[in-house]
Amino acid sequence: MVYKYENNLNYIYLRMSEIRKLKHLKISDDVFNTEGLMLILNKKNKTKDGRRMLFKYLDLQEIPSVMERKESILTYLNSSPYKDLEELVIPDTEIFVDGEAAGFAMPLIENHKNVGHLLHSRDVSFQEKKKYLKQLGDLIDTVNRVDAKHEFLFGDLNEFNFILDEEEKMRAIDLDSCHIANLDGIEPPDMAYYLLKNKNLWALPNKYKRTMLGVLIPNQDSDLYSYLMILINSLAHHDMFKEDIDTYFEYLEYLKGLGVPNELIEMLWNIYTPKKNENPRLLIDELDDHLIYNSSFNHFQKKKERMKP
């Protein structure tokens, strides 16, 4: 049975000459943005409640299938229970430039902070980072409770796709790349930062499922894998998803020796086993400052060197 939903996106038509006059959203150098420009629409194009709009200019006119997929996802989200979640910044307006579909607009979250920038910053204490990591885990749990039949999956779940608004509330952005489980007619996304760059996941095809062309089909295991990677990367100050499995497991043994809770070690271990992934948010408070000081991957490597005969 195909789930039917109405195309309730709004539309704005612009000329390229107007695009060139739009102000660019200032993005931190460490924020990944490979798909297109982030532009702020002018005064005549605002949301119904008068807020300014952020336009994601994708410049993907030469790949109609990509735009069609994104349009289908956003059409569904704007007619689903997820629309009522204020934690999700869902684009609801399609932009056409010189008659061609060129991207999507959403309410602009003023004075926001990017969570990826905060988690990667050396100027932010781990006590503060723990707060953001827990908020991210809470948000993942929140969306999982909305609609079991058509489960929302971030697909490209990485820390740079989340922001904090002026009230320090976490919001999810870049939702045109998400995936809806059990929804016919929508292909999985082919872009996912933590999933594409980790070749170790190919050893578990029944857990991290892929299409015949090798594109990963998001599921709850892949979303939670990405969240667990964000957590362990924050502990290690290092991209642990780029390490081979043996080195990864050795590092987990090192963390265990530092006093990281066994339950959390098991969750981090299980991302490379057939067992279901779990949300570690309730264990984050057990990570103390002394542990964090010694948890860096550099400390681990130095200790490993000292132990060589």
C-alpha positions in Angstrom: 0.0 0.0 0.0 1.4 3.4 -1.0 1.0 6.1 1.6 -0.7 9.2 0.1 0.0 12.7 1.1 -0.7 16.1 -0.3 1.9 18.4 -1.8 1.5 21.3 0.5 4.9 23.1 -0.1 4.8 26.8 -0.7 6.6 28.2 -3.7 8.7 31.3 -4.4 9.9 32.2 -7.9 13.1 34.3 -8.2 15.5 35.4 -10.9 19.2 34.8 -10.8 19.7 38.5 -10.7 17.8 38.5 -7.4 19.8 35.6 -6.0 23.1 37.5 -6.5 21.8 40.3 -4.2 20.9 38.0 -1.3 23.0 38.0 1.9 25.0 34.8 2.6 24.5 33.2 6.0 27.8 33.3 7.8 29.0 29.8 8.6 31.9 28.7 10.8 34.9 27.3 8.8 34.5 23.9 10.5 30.8 23.5 9.6 30.4 21.1 6.7 28.3 22.5 3.9 29.0 20.7 0.6 25.5 20.9 -1.0 25.0 24.5 -1.7 24.8 28.1 -0.6 22.9 29.3 2.4 21.2 32.6 1.6 18.8 34.8 3.6 15.7 35.9 1.6 14.8 39.5 1.5 12.0 41.4 3.3 9.3 40.5 0.8 9.7 36.8 1.4 8.9 35.9 5.0 7.1 33.2 6.9 3.4 33.6 7.8 4.4 34.9 11.3 6.8 37.5 9.8 10.1 35.7 10.4 12.9 35.9 7.9 13.6 32.8 5.7 16.8 30.9 5.1 17.2 29.6 1.5 19.4 26.5 0.8 20.4 27.0 -2.8 21.3 23.5 -4.0 22.2 24.2 -7.7 21.1 20.6 -8.5 19.1 21.4 -11.6 21.2 18.9 -13.6 20.2 16.1 -11.2 16.3 16.1 -11.3 16.1 12.9 -9.3 17.9 14.5 -6.3 15.5 17.4 -6.2 12.5 15.1 -6.7 13.5 13.0 -3.7 14.1 16.0 -1.5 10.7 17.5 -2.5 9.0 14.2 -1.7 10.6 14.0 1.7 9.7 17.6 2.6 6.1 17.2 1.2 5.7 14.2 3.5 7.2 15.9 6.6 4.9 19.0 6.1 1.8 16.7 6.1 2.9 14.4 9.0 3.0 14.4 12.8 6.6 15.5 12.6 5.5 18.9 11.5 4.4 19.7 15.0 7.8 19.0 16.5 9.5 22.4 17.2 12.8 20.5 17.4 12.7 19.9 13.7 13.4 22.9 11.4 11.5 21.6 8.4 11.7 23.5 5.1 8.2 24.2 3.8 8.9 26.4 0.7 10.4 25.3 -2.6 12.4 28.0 -4.5 12.5 28.2 -8.3 15.3 30.2 -9.9 14.7 31.3 -13.5 11.9 28.6 -13.7 14.1 25.7 -12.4 13.7 24.1 -8.9 16.8 25.2 -7.1 16.3 24.6 -3.3 14.2 25.0 -0.2 13.5 27.7 2.4 12.8 27.4 6.1 12.4 29.8 9.0 15.7 31.4 9.9 16.8 30.6 13.4 18.3 33.9 14.5 21.5 34.0 16.5 21.9 30.2 16.5 25.0 28.3 17.4 26.1 25.2 15.5 26.4 22.1 17.7 29.3 20.7 15.7 31.3 23.9 16.2 30.7 23.7 20.0 31.7 20.0 20.3 34.9 20.5 18.3 35.9 23.7 20.1 38.8 23.6 22.6 37.3 26.6 24.3 34.1 24.7 25.4 34.4 22.6 28.6 33.4 19.0 28.5 30.8 19.7 31.2 29.1 22.0 28.6 29.6 19.5 25.8 27.9 16.8 27.9 24.8 19.0 28.0 24.8 19.2 24.2 25.4 15.5 23.8 22.5 14.6 26.1 20.2 17.1 24.3 21.1 15.3 21.0 20.2 11.9 22.5 16.9 13.3 23.8 16.1 14.7 20.4 16.7 11.3 18.8 14.4 9.6 21.3 11.8 12.3 20.8 11.5 11.7 17.0 11.5 8.0 17.5 8.3 8.2 19.6 6.2 10.1 17.0 5.2 7.6 14.3 6.3 4.0 14.6 4.8 3.1 11.2 6.7 5.8 9.2 9.7 6.2 11.4 11.8 9.4 10.9 15.5 8.7 10.4 18.1 11.4 10.1 20.1 9.4 7.6 23.0 11.9 7.6 23.1 12.3 11.4 26.2 14.4 12.3 26.8 17.1 14.8 26.9 19.8 12.2 23.3 19.2 11.3 22.1 20.5 14.7 21.9 24.0 16.1 21.0 25.7 19.4 18.5 28.5 19.1 18.5 31.7 21.3 17.0 29.7 24.2 19.6 27.0 24.0 17.1 24.5 22.6 18.5 22.0 20.2 17.0 22.0 16.7 17.7 19.7 13.7 18.4 21.2 10.3 19.2 19.8 6.8 16.2 17.6 6.9 15.8 17.4 3.2 18.4 14.6 3.4 16.5 12.5 6.0 14.7 9.2 5.3 11.2 7.9 6.3 11.1 4.2 7.0 8.4 2.1 5.3 7.3 4.9 3.0 7.0 3.7 -0.6 8.4 5.5 -3.5 11.2 7.4 -1.8 14.8 6.2 -2.3 17.3 6.4 0.5 19.8 9.3 0.5 23.2 8.7 -0.9 25.0 11.2 1.4 25.7 10.4 5.0 29.0 11.6 6.6 29.6 9.0 9.2 28.2 6.1 7.2 30.0 6.7 3.9 33.4 7.3 5.4 33.5 4.1 7.5 34.3 1.0 5.5 34.2 -1.2 8.6 30.4 -1.1 8.4 30.4 -3.2 5.2 31.2 -6.3 7.4 27.7 -6.0 8.9 25.3 -6.0 5.8 22.3 -7.2 7.8 22.7 -4.4 10.4 23.7 -1.5 8.1 21.6 -2.3 5.1 22.4 -1.2 1.5 20.8 -1.1 -1.9 22.2 -3.1 -4.8 24.2 0.0 -5.7 25.8 0.1 -2.3 23.8 3.1 -1.0 23.1 2.7 2.7 19.4 2.4 3.7 19.1 4.3 7.0 17.6 2.5 10.0 17.6 3.0 13.7 21.0 1.2 14.0 22.7 3.5 11.5 21.2 6.6 13.2 22.4 5.4 16.7 25.8 4.4 15.3 26.3 8.0 14.1 25.3 9.4 17.5 27.6 6.9 19.3 30.4 8.1 16.9 29.7 11.7 17.8 30.1 10.8 21.5 33.3 8.7 21.2 34.8 11.4 18.9 34.2 13.9 21.6 35.9 11.7 24.1 38.9 11.0 21.9 39.2 14.5 20.3 39.7 12.3 17.2 37.8 10.9 14.2 37.4 7.3 15.6 35.3 6.2 12.6 38.4 6.5 10.4 40.3 4.0 12.6 40.5 0.2 11.8 38.4 -2.1 14.0 41.4 -3.4 16.0 42.6 0.1 16.9 39.0 1.1 17.8 38.6 -1.9 20.2 42.0 -1.2 21.7 41.0 2.3 22.4 37.7 1.1 24.1 39.9 -1.1 26.4 41.9 2.0 27.2 38.7 3.9 28.1 37.5 1.0 30.2 40.8 1.2 32.2 40.1 5.0 32.8 36.7 4.1 34.4 34.3 4.7 31.6 31.1 2.7 32.6 31.0 -0.8 31.3 27.5 -0.3 29.9 28.7 2.6 27.8 31.8 0.6 26.6 29.4 -2.2 25.6 27.3 0.2 23.6 30.3 1.6 21.8 31.6 -2.0 21.2 28.3 -3.2 19.7 28.4 -0.8 16.8 30.7 -3.4 15.1 28.7 -6.4 16.2 25.3 -7.7 15.0 23.6 -6.5 18.3 21.2 -3.6 18.1 22.6 -0.2 18.8 21.4 1.7 21.9 21.0 5.3 22.9 23.8 6.2 25.4 22.3 9.5 26.6 21.5 8.4 30.2 25.2 7.4 30.7 26.8 10.6 29.7 26.6 12.2 33.2 28.9 9.4 34.5 31.8 10.8 32.4 33.8 13.0 34.9 36.4 15.6 34.2 39.4 13.5 35.2 38.4 10.8 32.8 38.0 13.4 30.0 41.5 14.8 30.5 43.0 11.4 29.8 40.6 10.1 27.2 42.2 11.7 24.2 43.3 9.4 21.4 46.8 11.1 21.7 47.0 10.0 25.3 46.1 6.5 24.2 48.7 6.4 21.5 51.4 7.6 23.8 50.6 5.0 26.4 50.6 2.4 23.7 54.1 3.5 22.6 55.5 3.4 26.1 54.2 -0.2 26.5 56.1 -1.5 23.5 59.1 -3.8 24.4 
